[in-house]
Amino acid sequence: MVDILQDQETWVYAQLDDESRCVGISWLSGEVINDKLISMEGVEDPNALMGKIYDKGEWIEDPNPPQAPDMLNLQEAVLSMMEGYYGC
């Protein structure tokens, strides 16, 4: 794989959702000024911030992290939809 950014300066940003939770990391070819993009300059491992909350310039653990879906209930819901659709 060719690293297309190897000769370009890049800016790394944490993407925030409406609750200031880091939901993504962006490597951009230019500087951006946006309240939902926080510069990761000097951060050794930006991916370690995924899911953390940005509060007044500090990264903190989310006190109420999103719960993973219950896979059994999800499977039952999908099967129920299929039964209704196909009449099984």
C-alpha positions in Angstrom: 0.0 0.0 0.0 1.3 3.5 -0.9 1.3 6.1 1.8 -0.2 9.1 0.0 0.5 11.4 2.9 4.1 10.5 3.4 5.4 13.8 1.8 2.6 16.0 3.0 2.1 17.8 6.3 -0.9 16.4 8.1 -3.2 17.7 10.8 -4.8 15.1 13.2 -8.1 15.9 14.8 -10.5 14.2 17.2 -14.1 14.3 15.9 -16.6 15.1 18.7 -20.3 14.3 18.8 -23.0 16.5 20.4 -22.0 15.2 23.9 -18.3 16.1 23.3 -17.4 12.4 23.0 -14.6 11.4 20.6 -16.3 9.4 17.8 -13.5 9.5 15.2 -10.0 10.5 14.3 -9.3 12.5 11.1 -6.0 13.0 9.3 -6.4 16.1 7.2 -4.2 17.9 4.6 -4.9 21.3 6.1 -5.6 23.1 9.3 -9.3 23.3 10.4 -11.0 25.6 12.9 -14.2 23.8 14.1 -15.6 23.3 17.6 -16.2 19.6 16.8 -12.6 19.0 15.7 -10.0 19.0 18.4 -6.3 19.2 17.4 -4.3 16.1 18.4 -1.0 17.9 18.0 1.5 16.2 20.4 -0.8 13.3 21.2 1.2 10.0 20.8 -1.8 7.7 20.2 -4.9 9.6 19.1 -6.9 6.4 18.8 -6.7 6.0 22.6 -9.0 8.9 22.9 -11.9 7.2 21.2 -15.0 7.2 23.4 -13.5 9.8 25.8 -15.2 13.1 26.6 -13.5 16.4 25.9 -14.3 18.8 28.8 -12.7 22.2 29.2 -9.4 21.2 27.4 -9.1 17.8 29.2 -9.9 14.3 28.1 -11.9 12.3 30.6 -13.4 8.8 30.7 -17.1 8.7 29.7 -19.1 8.2 33.0 -22.0 6.7 30.9 -20.4 4.9 28.0 -22.8 3.5 25.3 -23.8 -0.1 25.9 -23.1 -2.7 23.3 -26.3 -4.1 21.7 -27.7 -7.3 23.1 -26.9 -9.6 20.2 -29.6 -12.2 21.2 -32.4 -9.5 21.2 -31.0 -8.1 17.9 -31.1 -11.6 16.4 -34.7 -12.2 17.6 -35.8 -8.8 16.2 -34.3 -9.5 12.8 -35.9 -13.0 12.7 -39.3 -11.4 13.7 -39.0 -8.9 10.9 -38.1 -11.6 8.4 -41.0 -13.7 9.5 -43.4 -10.8 9.0 -41.9 -10.0 5.6 -41.8 -13.5 4.2 -44.7 -14.9 6.1 -42.7 -17.7 7.6 
